Amino acid sequence: MSAPTTLRVTIPTRRRPQPEQVLDITVTPDDRLLLSIPEAAHRIGISRSQMYNLIAAGRVPVVHIGRSAKIRVEALTAFVQSLPQARG
């Protein structure tokens, strides 16, 4: 698991008496093993409907945990790697 990364952003203000605004943003890597169907679709940049079509066609396997349908990150990676490369 990777450590979170913290980024400090300072926003100057136009008014002299007020101090600058400071935002501390922490970015945590997503190292989950399973994704929901909308999360998997978002990760590869397609619509939720397109993801359901890929699942129905058997191109992306799904695992069920109770009533939840999840996609393994490895299965999503394998699907993307199986796609033909664009010819340039």
PyMOL Python script that loads the backbone (N, CA, C, O; Angstrom):
from pymol import cmd

cmd.read_pdbstr("""\
ATOM      1  N   MET A   1       0.842  -1.172   0.000  1.00  0.00           N
ATOM      2  CA  MET A   1       0.000   0.000   0.000  1.00  0.00           C
ATOM      3  C   MET A   1       0.887   1.235   0.000  1.00  0.00           C
ATOM      4  O   MET A   1       1.839   1.314   0.776  1.00  0.00           O
ATOM      5  N   SER A   2       0.589   2.185  -0.850  1.00  0.00           N
ATOM      6  CA  SER A   2       1.366   3.412  -0.948  1.00  0.00           C
ATOM      7  C   SER A   2       0.918   4.419   0.101  1.00  0.00           C
ATOM      8  O   SER A   2      -0.234   4.428   0.536  1.00  0.00           O
ATOM      9  N   ALA A   3       1.853   5.257   0.488  1.00  0.00           N
ATOM     10  CA  ALA A   3       1.547   6.280   1.480  1.00  0.00           C
ATOM     11  C   ALA A   3       0.786   7.434   0.830  1.00  0.00           C
ATOM     12  O   ALA A   3       0.996   7.730  -0.346  1.00  0.00           O
ATOM     13  N   PRO A   4      -0.097   8.086   1.589  1.00  0.00           N
ATOM     14  CA  PRO A   4      -0.800   9.248   1.049  1.00  0.00           C
ATOM     15  C   PRO A   4       0.168  10.373   0.735  1.00  0.00           C
ATOM     16  O   PRO A   4       1.217  10.501   1.367  1.00  0.00           O
ATOM     17  N   THR A   5      -0.187  11.175  -0.230  1.00  0.00           N
ATOM     18  CA  THR A   5       0.607  12.336  -0.612  1.00  0.00           C
ATOM     19  C   THR A   5      -0.151  13.588  -0.203  1.00  0.00           C
ATOM     20  O   THR A   5      -1.344  13.709  -0.484  1.00  0.00           O
ATOM     21  N   THR A   6       0.525  14.521   0.458  1.00  0.00           N
ATOM     22  CA  THR A   6      -0.112  15.764   0.875  1.00  0.00           C
ATOM     23  C   THR A   6       0.414  16.904   0.032  1.00  0.00           C
ATOM     24  O   THR A   6       1.618  17.034  -0.189  1.00  0.00           O
ATOM     25  N   LEU A   7      -0.503  17.723  -0.432  1.00  0.00           N
ATOM     26  CA  LEU A   7      -0.176  18.872  -1.260  1.00  0.00           C
ATOM     27  C   LEU A   7      -0.708  20.109  -0.565  1.00  0.00           C
ATOM     28  O   LEU A   7      -1.869  20.134  -0.156  1.00  0.00           O
ATOM     29  N   ARG A   8       0.103  21.120  -0.425  1.00  0.00           N
ATOM     30  CA  ARG A   8      -0.326  22.366   0.212  1.00  0.00           C
ATOM     31  C   ARG A   8      -0.461  23.427  -0.868  1.00  0.00           C
ATOM     32  O   ARG A   8       0.490  23.704  -1.600  1.00  0.00           O
ATOM     33  N   VAL A   9      -1.641  24.017  -0.964  1.00  0.00           N
ATOM     34  CA  VAL A   9      -1.932  25.046  -1.958  1.00  0.00           C
ATOM     35  C   VAL A   9      -2.193  26.347  -1.221  1.00  0.00           C
ATOM     36  O   VAL A   9      -3.033  26.400  -0.323  1.00  0.00           O
ATOM     37  N   THR A  10      -1.470  27.402  -1.602  1.00  0.00           N
ATOM     38  CA  THR A  10      -1.661  28.715  -1.004  1.00  0.00           C
ATOM     39  C   THR A  10      -2.361  29.610  -2.012  1.00  0.00           C
ATOM     40  O   THR A  10      -1.904  29.764  -3.144  1.00  0.00           O
ATOM     41  N   ILE A  11      -3.467  30.195  -1.591  1.00  0.00           N
ATOM     42  CA  ILE A  11      -4.244  31.067  -2.468  1.00  0.00           C
ATOM     43  C   ILE A  11      -4.094  32.489  -1.965  1.00  0.00           C
ATOM     44  O   ILE A  11      -4.561  32.811  -0.872  1.00  0.00           O
ATOM     45  N   PRO A  12      -3.442  33.353  -2.751  1.00  0.00           N
ATOM     46  CA  PRO A  12      -3.296  34.745  -2.304  1.00  0.00           C
ATOM     47  C   PRO A  12      -4.650  35.450  -2.314  1.00  0.00           C
ATOM     48  O   PRO A  12      -5.486  35.191  -3.179  1.00  0.00           O
ATOM     49  N   THR A  13      -4.858  36.335  -1.355  1.00  0.00           N
ATOM     50  CA  THR A  13      -6.091  37.109  -1.302  1.00  0.00           C
ATOM     51  C   THR A  13      -5.806  38.536  -1.757  1.00  0.00           C
ATOM     52  O   THR A  13      -4.674  39.011  -1.668  1.00  0.00           O
ATOM     53  N   ARG A  14      -6.826  39.202  -2.236  1.00  0.00           N
ATOM     54  CA  ARG A  14      -6.649  40.580  -2.729  1.00  0.00           C
ATOM     55  C   ARG A  14      -6.606  41.588  -1.591  1.00  0.00           C
ATOM     56  O   ARG A  14      -5.987  42.644  -1.712  1.00  0.00           O
ATOM     57  N   ARG A  15      -7.254  41.265  -0.502  1.00  0.00           N
ATOM     58  CA  ARG A  15      -7.278  42.186   0.627  1.00  0.00           C
ATOM     59  C   ARG A  15      -6.014  42.021   1.457  1.00  0.00           C
ATOM     60  O   ARG A  15      -5.610  40.903   1.776  1.00  0.00           O
ATOM     61  N   ARG A  16      -5.415  43.104   1.790  1.00  0.00           N
ATOM     62  CA  ARG A  16      -4.160  43.073   2.548  1.00  0.00           C
ATOM     63  C   ARG A  16      -4.321  42.560   3.982  1.00  0.00           C
ATOM     64  O   ARG A  16      -3.490  41.767   4.425  1.00  0.00           O
ATOM     65  N   PRO A  17      -5.364  42.982   4.736  1.00  0.00           N
ATOM     66  CA  PRO A  17      -5.425  42.560   6.139  1.00  0.00           C
ATOM     67  C   PRO A  17      -5.660  41.062   6.327  1.00  0.00           C
ATOM     68  O   PRO A  17      -5.254  40.498   7.343  1.00  0.00           O
ATOM     69  N   GLN A  18      -6.315  40.407   5.353  1.00  0.00           N
ATOM     70  CA  GLN A  18      -6.609  38.980   5.527  1.00  0.00           C
ATOM     71  C   GLN A  18      -5.388  38.131   5.185  1.00  0.00           C
ATOM     72  O   GLN A  18      -4.653  38.443   4.248  1.00  0.00           O
ATOM     73  N   PRO A  19      -5.177  37.078   5.931  1.00  0.00           N
ATOM     74  CA  PRO A  19      -4.065  36.181   5.583  1.00  0.00           C
ATOM     75  C   PRO A  19      -4.407  35.379   4.334  1.00  0.00           C
ATOM     76  O   PRO A  19      -5.567  35.299   3.929  1.00  0.00           O
ATOM     77  N   GLU A  20      -3.398  34.796   3.740  1.00  0.00           N
ATOM     78  CA  GLU A  20      -3.613  33.939   2.576  1.00  0.00           C
ATOM     79  C   GLU A  20      -4.422  32.726   2.986  1.00  0.00           C
ATOM     80  O   GLU A  20      -4.342  32.267   4.125  1.00  0.00           O
ATOM     81  N   GLN A  21      -5.201  32.213   2.050  1.00  0.00           N
ATOM     82  CA  GLN A  21      -5.944  30.988   2.304  1.00  0.00           C
ATOM     83  C   GLN A  21      -5.033  29.811   1.972  1.00  0.00           C
ATOM     84  O   GLN A  21      -4.335  29.818   0.959  1.00  0.00           O
ATOM     85  N   VAL A  22      -5.049  28.809   2.832  1.00  0.00           N
ATOM     86  CA  VAL A  22      -4.213  27.631   2.631  1.00  0.00           C
ATOM     87  C   VAL A  22      -5.106  26.395   2.611  1.00  0.00           C
ATOM     88  O   VAL A  22      -5.925  26.188   3.506  1.00  0.00           O
ATOM     89  N   LEU A  23      -4.932  25.581   1.577  1.00  0.00           N
ATOM     90  CA  LEU A  23      -5.656  24.319   1.481  1.00  0.00           C
ATOM     91  C   LEU A  23      -4.649  23.188   1.581  1.00  0.00           C
ATOM     92  O   LEU A  23      -3.648  23.180   0.864  1.00  0.00           O
ATOM     93  N   ASP A  24      -4.903  22.244   2.457  1.00  0.00           N
ATOM     94  CA  ASP A  24      -4.095  21.035   2.529  1.00  0.00           C
ATOM     95  C   ASP A  24      -4.908  19.913   1.899  1.00  0.00           C
ATOM     96  O   ASP A  24      -5.988  19.575   2.384  1.00  0.00           O
ATOM     97  N   ILE A  25      -4.396  19.341   0.830  1.00  0.00           N
ATOM     98  CA  ILE A  25      -5.088  18.289   0.099  1.00  0.00           C
ATOM     99  C   ILE A  25      -4.285  17.007   0.251  1.00  0.00           C
ATOM    100  O   ILE A  25      -3.087  16.977  -0.030  1.00  0.00           O
ATOM    101  N   THR A  26      -4.952  15.947   0.697  1.00  0.00           N
ATOM    102  CA  THR A  26      -4.301  14.652   0.831  1.00  0.00           C
ATOM    103  C   THR A  26      -4.849  13.716  -0.231  1.00  0.00           C
ATOM    104  O   THR A  26      -6.060  13.519  -0.333  1.00  0.00           O
ATOM    105  N   VAL A  27      -3.960  13.146  -1.013  1.00  0.00           N
ATOM    106  CA  VAL A  27      -4.334  12.213  -2.071  1.00  0.00           C
ATOM    107  C   VAL A  27      -3.894  10.822  -1.633  1.00  0.00           C
ATOM    108  O   VAL A  27      -2.717  10.581  -1.363  1.00  0.00           O
ATOM    109  N   THR A  28      -4.856   9.919  -1.569  1.00  0.00           N
ATOM    110  CA  THR A  28      -4.575   8.545  -1.174  1.00  0.00           C
ATOM    111  C   THR A  28      -4.751   7.646  -2.385  1.00  0.00           C
ATOM    112  O   THR A  28      -5.798   7.694  -3.031  1.00  0.00           O
ATOM    113  N   PRO A  29      -3.754   6.823  -2.714  1.00  0.00           N
ATOM    114  CA  PRO A  29      -3.888   5.934  -3.866  1.00  0.00           C
ATOM    115  C   PRO A  29      -5.030   4.937  -3.669  1.00  0.00           C
ATOM    116  O   PRO A  29      -5.292   4.480  -2.556  1.00  0.00           O
ATOM    117  N   ASP A  30      -5.692   4.615  -4.758  1.00  0.00           N
ATOM    118  CA  ASP A  30      -6.796   3.657  -4.718  1.00  0.00           C
ATOM    119  C   ASP A  30      -6.227   2.263  -4.939  1.00  0.00           C
ATOM    120  O   ASP A  30      -5.907   1.889  -6.068  1.00  0.00           O
ATOM    121  N   ASP A  31      -6.102   1.501  -3.867  1.00  0.00           N
ATOM    122  CA  ASP A  31      -5.519   0.174  -3.966  1.00  0.00           C
ATOM    123  C   ASP A  31      -6.534  -0.924  -3.658  1.00  0.00           C
ATOM    124  O   ASP A  31      -6.171  -2.013  -3.214  1.00  0.00           O
ATOM    125  N   ARG A  32      -7.822  -0.621  -3.901  1.00  0.00           N
ATOM    126  CA  ARG A  32      -8.854  -1.628  -3.686  1.00  0.00           C
ATOM    127  C   ARG A  32      -8.728  -2.737  -4.724  1.00  0.00           C
ATOM    128  O   ARG A  32      -8.274  -2.501  -5.843  1.00  0.00           O
ATOM    129  N   LEU A  33      -9.126  -3.924  -4.352  1.00  0.00           N
ATOM    130  CA  LEU A  33      -9.058  -5.078  -5.246  1.00  0.00           C
ATOM    131  C   LEU A  33     -10.326  -5.247  -6.077  1.00  0.00           C
ATOM    132  O   LEU A  33     -10.289  -5.818  -7.166  1.00  0.00           O
ATOM    133  N   LEU A  34     -11.447  -4.748  -5.559  1.00  0.00           N
ATOM    134  CA  LEU A  34     -12.727  -4.861  -6.247  1.00  0.00           C
ATOM    135  C   LEU A  34     -13.334  -3.482  -6.451  1.00  0.00           C
ATOM    136  O   LEU A  34     -13.214  -2.603  -5.597  1.00  0.00           O
ATOM    137  N   LEU A  35     -13.987  -3.306  -7.593  1.00  0.00           N
ATOM    138  CA  LEU A  35     -14.646  -2.034  -7.913  1.00  0.00           C
ATOM    139  C   LEU A  35     -16.113  -2.298  -8.213  1.00  0.00           C
ATOM    140  O   LEU A  35     -16.474  -3.362  -8.717  1.00  0.00           O
ATOM    141  N   SER A  36     -16.952  -1.320  -7.899  1.00  0.00           N
ATOM    142  CA  SER A  36     -18.347  -1.421  -8.319  1.00  0.00           C
ATOM    143  C   SER A  36     -18.386  -1.228  -9.839  1.00  0.00           C
ATOM    144  O   SER A  36     -17.409  -0.779 -10.438  1.00  0.00           O
ATOM    145  N   ILE A  37     -19.498  -1.564 -10.442  1.00  0.00           N
ATOM    146  CA  ILE A  37     -19.601  -1.431 -11.897  1.00  0.00           C
ATOM    147  C   ILE A  37     -19.449   0.029 -12.331  1.00  0.00           C
ATOM    148  O   ILE A  37     -18.712   0.286 -13.283  1.00  0.00           O
ATOM    149  N   PRO A  38     -20.106   0.998 -11.686  1.00  0.00           N
ATOM    150  CA  PRO A  38     -19.876   2.394 -12.081  1.00  0.00           C
ATOM    151  C   PRO A  38     -18.429   2.848 -11.876  1.00  0.00           C
ATOM    152  O   PRO A  38     -17.901   3.617 -12.680  1.00  0.00           O
ATOM    153  N   GLU A  39     -17.783   2.373 -10.801  1.00  0.00           N
ATOM    154  CA  GLU A  39     -16.380   2.735 -10.558  1.00  0.00           C
ATOM    155  C   GLU A  39     -15.473   2.156 -11.641  1.00  0.00           C
ATOM    156  O   GLU A  39     -14.558   2.830 -12.114  1.00  0.00           O
ATOM    157  N   ALA A  40     -15.725   0.910 -12.031  1.00  0.00           N
ATOM    158  CA  ALA A  40     -14.915   0.279 -13.080  1.00  0.00           C
ATOM    159  C   ALA A  40     -15.108   1.007 -14.405  1.00  0.00           C
ATOM    160  O   ALA A  40     -14.144   1.233 -15.135  1.00  0.00           O
ATOM    161  N   ALA A  41     -16.340   1.373 -14.716  1.00  0.00           N
ATOM    162  CA  ALA A  41     -16.605   2.115 -15.955  1.00  0.00           C
ATOM    163  C   ALA A  41     -15.875   3.450 -15.945  1.00  0.00           C
ATOM    164  O   ALA A  41     -15.269   3.844 -16.941  1.00  0.00           O
ATOM    165  N   HIS A  42     -15.936   4.135 -14.825  1.00  0.00           N
ATOM    166  CA  HIS A  42     -15.257   5.436 -14.707  1.00  0.00           C
ATOM    167  C   HIS A  42     -13.748   5.279 -14.858  1.00  0.00           C
ATOM    168  O   HIS A  42     -13.095   6.103 -15.498  1.00  0.00           O
ATOM    169  N   ARG A  43     -13.199   4.224 -14.271  1.00  0.00           N
ATOM    170  CA  ARG A  43     -11.757   4.019 -14.305  1.00  0.00           C
ATOM    171  C   ARG A  43     -11.240   3.856 -15.730  1.00  0.00           C
ATOM    172  O   ARG A  43     -10.132   4.300 -16.033  1.00  0.00           O
ATOM    173  N   ILE A  44     -12.020   3.225 -16.614  1.00  0.00           N
ATOM    174  CA  ILE A  44     -11.539   3.054 -17.994  1.00  0.00           C
ATOM    175  C   ILE A  44     -12.185   4.042 -18.962  1.00  0.00           C
ATOM    176  O   ILE A  44     -11.952   3.977 -20.169  1.00  0.00           O
ATOM    177  N   GLY A  45     -12.994   4.954 -18.433  1.00  0.00           N
ATOM    178  CA  GLY A  45     -13.498   6.052 -19.250  1.00  0.00           C
ATOM    179  C   GLY A  45     -14.655   5.700 -20.169  1.00  0.00           C
ATOM    180  O   GLY A  45     -14.762   6.240 -21.270  1.00  0.00           O
ATOM    181  N   ILE A  46     -15.526   4.794 -19.721  1.00  0.00           N
ATOM    182  CA  ILE A  46     -16.707   4.472 -20.513  1.00  0.00           C
ATOM    183  C   ILE A  46     -17.944   4.691 -19.652  1.00  0.00           C
ATOM    184  O   ILE A  46     -17.844   4.902 -18.443  1.00  0.00           O
ATOM    185  N   SER A  47     -19.106   4.640 -20.288  1.00  0.00           N
ATOM    186  CA  SER A  47     -20.343   4.829 -19.532  1.00  0.00           C
ATOM    187  C   SER A  47     -20.697   3.561 -18.761  1.00  0.00           C
ATOM    188  O   SER A  47     -20.203   2.472 -19.056  1.00  0.00           O
ATOM    189  N   ARG A  48     -21.548   3.727 -17.788  1.00  0.00           N
ATOM    190  CA  ARG A  48     -22.030   2.598 -17.002  1.00  0.00           C
ATOM    191  C   ARG A  48     -22.765   1.602 -17.904  1.00  0.00           C
ATOM    192  O   ARG A  48     -22.624   0.389 -17.749  1.00  0.00           O
ATOM    193  N   SER A  49     -23.549   2.130 -18.846  1.00  0.00           N
ATOM    194  CA  SER A  49     -24.289   1.271 -19.785  1.00  0.00           C
ATOM    195  C   SER A  49     -23.342   0.428 -20.634  1.00  0.00           C
ATOM    196  O   SER A  49     -23.590  -0.754 -20.872  1.00  0.00           O
ATOM    197  N   GLN A  50     -22.252   1.052 -21.089  1.00  0.00           N
ATOM    198  CA  GLN A  50     -21.267   0.295 -21.872  1.00  0.00           C
ATOM    199  C   GLN A  50     -20.638  -0.805 -21.038  1.00  0.00           C
ATOM    200  O   GLN A  50     -20.377  -1.896 -21.545  1.00  0.00           O
ATOM    201  N   MET A  51     -20.390  -0.532 -19.760  1.00  0.00           N
ATOM    202  CA  MET A  51     -19.813  -1.552 -18.884  1.00  0.00           C
ATOM    203  C   MET A  51     -20.783  -2.705 -18.712  1.00  0.00           C
ATOM    204  O   MET A  51     -20.371  -3.864 -18.758  1.00  0.00           O
ATOM    205  N   TYR A  52     -22.070  -2.415 -18.512  1.00  0.00           N
ATOM    206  CA  TYR A  52     -23.055  -3.484 -18.390  1.00  0.00           C
ATOM    207  C   TYR A  52     -23.123  -4.304 -19.681  1.00  0.00           C
ATOM    208  O   TYR A  52     -23.311  -5.520 -19.628  1.00  0.00           O
ATOM    209  N   ASN A  53     -22.973  -3.656 -20.836  1.00  0.00           N
ATOM    210  CA  ASN A  53     -22.961  -4.385 -22.117  1.00  0.00           C
ATOM    211  C   ASN A  53     -21.754  -5.319 -22.203  1.00  0.00           C
ATOM    212  O   ASN A  53     -21.881  -6.446 -22.683  1.00  0.00           O
ATOM    213  N   LEU A  54     -20.595  -4.869 -21.748  1.00  0.00           N
ATOM    214  CA  LEU A  54     -19.398  -5.713 -21.752  1.00  0.00           C
ATOM    215  C   LEU A  54     -19.573  -6.912 -20.817  1.00  0.00           C
ATOM    216  O   LEU A  54     -19.125  -8.017 -21.125  1.00  0.00           O
ATOM    217  N   ILE A  55     -20.219  -6.689 -19.686  1.00  0.00           N
ATOM    218  CA  ILE A  55     -20.467  -7.775 -18.737  1.00  0.00           C
ATOM    219  C   ILE A  55     -21.432  -8.786 -19.357  1.00  0.00           C
ATOM    220  O   ILE A  55     -21.204  -9.994 -19.284  1.00  0.00           O
ATOM    221  N   ALA A  56     -22.508  -8.287 -19.966  1.00  0.00           N
ATOM    222  CA  ALA A  56     -23.509  -9.173 -20.580  1.00  0.00           C
ATOM    223  C   ALA A  56     -22.903  -9.989 -21.719  1.00  0.00           C
ATOM    224  O   ALA A  56     -23.306 -11.131 -21.942  1.00  0.00           O
ATOM    225  N   ALA A  57     -21.934  -9.413 -22.445  1.00  0.00           N
ATOM    226  CA  ALA A  57     -21.277 -10.109 -23.548  1.00  0.00           C
ATOM    227  C   ALA A  57     -20.198 -11.075 -23.054  1.00  0.00           C
ATOM    228  O   ALA A  57     -19.609 -11.803 -23.853  1.00  0.00           O
ATOM    229  N   GLY A  58     -19.933 -11.088 -21.738  1.00  0.00           N
ATOM    230  CA  GLY A  58     -18.925 -11.982 -21.180  1.00  0.00           C
ATOM    231  C   GLY A  58     -17.498 -11.498 -21.360  1.00  0.00           C
ATOM    232  O   GLY A  58     -16.556 -12.269 -21.180  1.00  0.00           O
ATOM    233  N   ARG A  59     -17.327 -10.238 -21.712  1.00  0.00           N
ATOM    234  CA  ARG A  59     -15.970  -9.707 -21.926  1.00  0.00           C
ATOM    235  C   ARG A  59     -15.317  -9.235 -20.639  1.00  0.00           C
ATOM    236  O   ARG A  59     -14.090  -9.182 -20.552  1.00  0.00           O
ATOM    237  N   VAL A  60     -16.127  -8.888 -19.629  1.00  0.00           N
ATOM    238  CA  VAL A  60     -15.610  -8.481 -18.322  1.00  0.00           C
ATOM    239  C   VAL A  60     -16.339  -9.324 -17.279  1.00  0.00           C
ATOM    240  O   VAL A  60     -17.553  -9.198 -17.120  1.00  0.00           O
ATOM    241  N   PRO A  61     -15.596 -10.195 -16.558  1.00  0.00           N
ATOM    242  CA  PRO A  61     -16.252 -11.041 -15.552  1.00  0.00           C
ATOM    243  C   PRO A  61     -16.597 -10.260 -14.284  1.00  0.00           C
ATOM    244  O   PRO A  61     -15.937  -9.283 -13.928  1.00  0.00           O
ATOM    245  N   VAL A  62     -17.639 -10.718 -13.626  1.00  0.00           N
ATOM    246  CA  VAL A  62     -18.134 -10.080 -12.410  1.00  0.00           C
ATOM    247  C   VAL A  62     -18.116 -11.103 -11.282  1.00  0.00           C
ATOM    248  O   VAL A  62     -18.367 -12.287 -11.507  1.00  0.00           O
ATOM    249  N   VAL A  63     -17.819 -10.645 -10.069  1.00  0.00           N
ATOM    250  CA  VAL A  63     -17.956 -11.492  -8.882  1.00  0.00           C
ATOM    251  C   VAL A  63     -19.097 -10.913  -8.045  1.00  0.00           C
ATOM    252  O   VAL A  63     -19.323  -9.703  -8.027  1.00  0.00           O
ATOM    253  N   HIS A  64     -19.803 -11.799  -7.360  1.00  0.00           N
ATOM    254  CA  HIS A  64     -20.916 -11.358  -6.522  1.00  0.00           C
ATOM    255  C   HIS A  64     -20.576 -11.578  -5.066  1.00  0.00           C
ATOM    256  O   HIS A  64     -20.112 -12.649  -4.673  1.00  0.00           O
ATOM    257  N   ILE A  65     -20.811 -10.566  -4.282  1.00  0.00           N
ATOM    258  CA  ILE A  65     -20.660 -10.645  -2.830  1.00  0.00           C
ATOM    259  C   ILE A  65     -22.015 -10.230  -2.278  1.00  0.00           C
ATOM    260  O   ILE A  65     -22.366  -9.051  -2.263  1.00  0.00           O
ATOM    261  N   GLY A  66     -22.757 -11.215  -1.832  1.00  0.00           N
ATOM    262  CA  GLY A  66     -24.137 -10.929  -1.438  1.00  0.00           C
ATOM    263  C   GLY A  66     -24.907 -10.470  -2.667  1.00  0.00           C
ATOM    264  O   GLY A  66     -24.941 -11.167  -3.681  1.00  0.00           O
ATOM    265  N   ARG A  67     -25.516  -9.313  -2.577  1.00  0.00           N
ATOM    266  CA  ARG A  67     -26.263  -8.770  -3.705  1.00  0.00           C
ATOM    267  C   ARG A  67     -25.431  -7.802  -4.538  1.00  0.00           C
ATOM    268  O   ARG A  67     -25.908  -7.282  -5.547  1.00  0.00           O
ATOM    269  N   SER A  68     -24.203  -7.560  -4.126  1.00  0.00           N
ATOM    270  CA  SER A  68     -23.340  -6.614  -4.839  1.00  0.00           C
ATOM    271  C   SER A  68     -22.575  -7.304  -5.962  1.00  0.00           C
ATOM    272  O   SER A  68     -22.032  -8.394  -5.786  1.00  0.00           O
ATOM    273  N   ALA A  69     -22.545  -6.656  -7.107  1.00  0.00           N
ATOM    274  CA  ALA A  69     -21.728  -7.120  -8.233  1.00  0.00           C
ATOM    275  C   ALA A  69     -20.463  -6.276  -8.254  1.00  0.00           C
ATOM    276  O   ALA A  69     -20.529  -5.046  -8.246  1.00  0.00           O
ATOM    277  N   LYS A  70     -19.320  -6.932  -8.282  1.00  0.00           N
ATOM    278  CA  LYS A  70     -18.032  -6.239  -8.276  1.00  0.00           C
ATOM    279  C   LYS A  70     -17.173  -6.747  -9.421  1.00  0.00           C
ATOM    280  O   LYS A  70     -17.364  -7.856  -9.920  1.00  0.00           O
ATOM    281  N   ILE A  71     -16.226  -5.915  -9.826  1.00  0.00           N
ATOM    282  CA  ILE A  71     -15.278  -6.285 -10.872  1.00  0.00           C
ATOM    283  C   ILE A  71     -13.883  -6.259 -10.270  1.00  0.00           C
ATOM    284  O   ILE A  71     -13.483  -5.281  -9.639  1.00  0.00           O
ATOM    285  N   ARG A  72     -13.155  -7.336 -10.472  1.00  0.00           N
ATOM    286  CA  ARG A  72     -11.772  -7.388  -9.987  1.00  0.00           C
ATOM    287  C   ARG A  72     -10.911  -6.429 -10.811  1.00  0.00           C
ATOM    288  O   ARG A  72     -11.067  -6.327 -12.028  1.00  0.00           O
ATOM    289  N   VAL A  73     -10.020  -5.742 -10.144  1.00  0.00           N
ATOM    290  CA  VAL A  73      -9.128  -4.819 -10.840  1.00  0.00           C
ATOM    291  C   VAL A  73      -8.306  -5.577 -11.880  1.00  0.00           C
ATOM    292  O   VAL A  73      -8.054  -5.057 -12.967  1.00  0.00           O
ATOM    293  N   GLU A  74      -7.882  -6.809 -11.554  1.00  0.00           N
ATOM    294  CA  GLU A  74      -7.102  -7.607 -12.504  1.00  0.00           C
ATOM    295  C   GLU A  74      -7.913  -7.925 -13.756  1.00  0.00           C
ATOM    296  O   GLU A  74      -7.368  -7.922 -14.860  1.00  0.00           O
ATOM    297  N   ALA A  75      -9.216  -8.201 -13.598  1.00  0.00           N
ATOM    298  CA  ALA A  75     -10.071  -8.503 -14.749  1.00  0.00           C
ATOM    299  C   ALA A  75     -10.226  -7.269 -15.634  1.00  0.00           C
ATOM    300  O   ALA A  75     -10.245  -7.373 -16.861  1.00  0.00           O
ATOM    301  N   LEU A  76     -10.335  -6.114 -15.009  1.00  0.00           N
ATOM    302  CA  LEU A  76     -10.452  -4.870 -15.769  1.00  0.00           C
ATOM    303  C   LEU A  76      -9.163  -4.585 -16.529  1.00  0.00           C
ATOM    304  O   LEU A  76      -9.201  -4.169 -17.687  1.00  0.00           O
ATOM    305  N   THR A  77      -8.027  -4.808 -15.884  1.00  0.00           N
ATOM    306  CA  THR A  77      -6.730  -4.618 -16.538  1.00  0.00           C
ATOM    307  C   THR A  77      -6.563  -5.593 -17.700  1.00  0.00           C
ATOM    308  O   THR A  77      -6.087  -5.210 -18.769  1.00  0.00           O
ATOM    309  N   ALA A  78      -6.950  -6.842 -17.496  1.00  0.00           N
ATOM    310  CA  ALA A  78      -6.851  -7.842 -18.565  1.00  0.00           C
ATOM    311  C   ALA A  78      -7.726  -7.465 -19.751  1.00  0.00           C
ATOM    312  O   ALA A  78      -7.316  -7.635 -20.899  1.00  0.00           O
ATOM    313  N   PHE A  79      -8.926  -6.956 -19.487  1.00  0.00           N
ATOM    314  CA  PHE A  79      -9.805  -6.534 -20.575  1.00  0.00           C
ATOM    315  C   PHE A  79      -9.155  -5.414 -21.391  1.00  0.00           C
ATOM    316  O   PHE A  79      -9.140  -5.468 -22.621  1.00  0.00           O
ATOM    317  N   VAL A  80      -8.625  -4.412 -20.713  1.00  0.00           N
ATOM    318  CA  VAL A  80      -8.009  -3.284 -21.421  1.00  0.00           C
ATOM    319  C   VAL A  80      -6.803  -3.756 -22.219  1.00  0.00           C
ATOM    320  O   VAL A  80      -6.597  -3.302 -23.344  1.00  0.00           O
ATOM    321  N   GLN A  81      -6.005  -4.652 -21.662  1.00  0.00           N
ATOM    322  CA  GLN A  81      -4.827  -5.145 -22.378  1.00  0.00           C
ATOM    323  C   GLN A  81      -5.208  -6.007 -23.569  1.00  0.00           C
ATOM    324  O   GLN A  81      -4.413  -6.156 -24.497  1.00  0.00           O
ATOM    325  N   SER A  82      -6.415  -6.581 -23.563  1.00  0.00           N
ATOM    326  CA  SER A  82      -6.850  -7.407 -24.684  1.00  0.00           C
ATOM    327  C   SER A  82      -7.366  -6.596 -25.871  1.00  0.00           C
ATOM    328  O   SER A  82      -7.564  -7.134 -26.960  1.00  0.00           O
ATOM    329  N   LEU A  83      -7.580  -5.310 -25.654  1.00  0.00           N
ATOM    330  CA  LEU A  83      -8.105  -4.466 -26.734  1.00  0.00           C
ATOM    331  C   LEU A  83      -7.033  -4.261 -27.794  1.00  0.00           C
ATOM    332  O   LEU A  83      -5.853  -4.140 -27.465  1.00  0.00           O
ATOM    333  N   PRO A  84      -7.434  -4.220 -29.080  1.00  0.00           N
ATOM    334  CA  PRO A  84      -6.437  -3.984 -30.134  1.00  0.00           C
ATOM    335  C   PRO A  84      -5.863  -2.576 -30.035  1.00  0.00           C
ATOM    336  O   PRO A  84      -6.557  -1.627 -29.672  1.00  0.00           O
ATOM    337  N   GLN A  85      -4.594  -2.464 -30.363  1.00  0.00           N
ATOM    338  CA  GLN A  85      -3.932  -1.154 -30.322  1.00  0.00           C
ATOM    339  C   GLN A  85      -4.349  -0.333 -31.533  1.00  0.00           C
ATOM    340  O   GLN A  85      -4.541  -0.872 -32.623  1.00  0.00           O
ATOM    341  N   ALA A  86      -4.487   0.970 -31.338  1.00  0.00           N
ATOM    342  CA  ALA A  86      -4.820   1.862 -32.448  1.00  0.00           C
ATOM    343  C   ALA A  86      -3.652   1.935 -33.425  1.00  0.00           C
ATOM    344  O   ALA A  86      -2.489   1.975 -33.023  1.00  0.00           O
ATOM    345  N   ARG A  87      -3.970   1.952 -34.671  1.00  0.00           N
ATOM    346  CA  ARG A  87      -2.905   2.059 -35.694  1.00  0.00           C
ATOM    347  C   ARG A  87      -2.671   3.518 -36.007  1.00  0.00           C
ATOM    348  O   ARG A  87      -3.616   4.277 -36.227  1.00  0.00           O
ATOM    349  N   GLY A  88      -1.432   3.902 -36.026  1.00  0.00           N
ATOM    350  CA  GLY A  88      -1.099   5.300 -36.197  1.00  0.00           C
ATOM    351  C   GLY A  88      -0.586   5.598 -37.505  1.00  0.00           C
ATOM    352  O   GLY A  88      -0.261   6.750 -37.793  1.00  0.00           O
TER     353      GLY A  88
END
""", "prot")
cmd.dss("prot")
cmd.show_as("cartoon", "prot")
cmd.util.cbc("prot")
cmd.orient("prot")
